[in-house]
Amino acid sequence: MKLLIVLVGVTLGAVVGGVLGMLLGLGALAIPGVGPMIAAGSLATMLGTASVGAMTGALLGGLMSLLLLIPVNKRRLSSREQR
């Protein structure tokens, strides 16, 4: 079960990071007149930012999933709440 939670976090982070990186790389194509001339560079940039975004998203998603799995000592929390 814990592995599934981490895998979901990694997958979701990779997808979101990849999509955001791809959109960031596609921004250069929207420049009127200049966009088509730099299309080759923009496509390479889009692929690069998508891959870096996917790697970063996977790393952060996995770390956040692992942090959610850290058990919390409930007795310790209840004693702090009573103070």
C-alpha positions as CSV (number, residue, x, y, z in Angstrom):
1,M,0.0,0.0,0.0
2,K,2.8,2.4,0.9
3,L,4.6,1.7,-2.4
4,L,1.4,2.4,-4.3
5,I,1.0,5.8,-2.6
6,V,4.6,6.7,-3.5
7,L,4.1,5.5,-7.1
8,V,1.0,7.6,-7.5
9,G,2.9,10.6,-6.2
10,V,5.8,10.1,-8.5
11,T,3.5,9.5,-11.5
12,L,1.3,12.5,-10.8
13,G,4.4,14.7,-10.3
14,A,5.9,13.5,-13.5
15,V,2.8,14.1,-15.5
16,V,2.2,17.6,-14.1
17,G,5.8,18.6,-14.3
18,G,6.1,17.3,-17.9
19,V,3.0,19.2,-19.0
20,L,4.0,22.4,-17.4
21,G,7.5,22.1,-18.9
22,M,6.1,21.5,-22.3
23,L,3.8,24.5,-22.1
24,L,6.7,26.6,-21.0
25,G,8.7,25.5,-24.0
26,L,5.8,26.1,-26.4
27,G,5.6,29.7,-25.3
28,A,8.4,30.7,-27.7
29,L,6.3,29.5,-30.6
30,A,3.6,32.1,-29.8
31,I,5.8,35.0,-30.7
32,P,4.4,36.5,-33.9
33,G,6.7,36.4,-36.9
34,V,9.7,35.1,-35.0
35,G,8.1,31.9,-33.6
36,P,8.2,29.8,-36.8
37,M,11.8,30.8,-37.5
38,I,12.9,29.5,-34.1
39,A,10.6,26.5,-34.2
40,A,13.5,24.0,-34.2
41,G,15.1,25.5,-31.2
42,S,11.7,25.8,-29.5
43,L,10.8,22.2,-30.1
44,A,14.2,21.2,-28.6
45,T,13.6,23.5,-25.7
46,M,10.1,22.1,-25.2
47,L,11.4,18.6,-25.0
48,G,14.1,19.6,-22.6
49,T,11.8,21.5,-20.3
50,A,9.2,18.7,-20.4
51,S,11.8,16.1,-19.4
52,V,13.3,18.3,-16.7
53,G,9.8,19.2,-15.4
54,A,8.9,15.5,-15.4
55,M,12.0,14.5,-13.4
56,T,11.5,17.4,-11.0
57,G,7.8,16.6,-10.6
58,A,8.5,12.9,-10.0
59,L,11.1,13.7,-7.4
60,L,9.0,16.1,-5.5
61,G,5.8,14.0,-5.8
62,G,7.7,11.0,-4.4
63,L,9.1,13.0,-1.6
64,M,5.8,14.4,-0.7
65,S,4.2,11.0,-0.8
66,L,6.9,9.6,1.5
67,L,6.4,12.5,4.0
68,L,2.7,11.7,4.1
69,L,3.6,8.1,5.2
70,I,5.6,9.1,8.2
71,P,3.7,7.8,11.2
72,V,2.7,10.4,13.9
73,N,2.9,9.5,17.5
74,K,-0.7,10.1,18.6
75,R,0.0,9.9,22.3
76,R,2.6,12.6,22.0
77,L,0.1,14.9,20.0
78,S,-2.7,14.3,22.6
79,S,-0.4,15.3,25.5
80,R,0.6,18.5,23.7
81,E,-3.1,19.4,23.1
82,Q,-4.0,19.0,26.8
83,R,-1.4,21.5,27.9
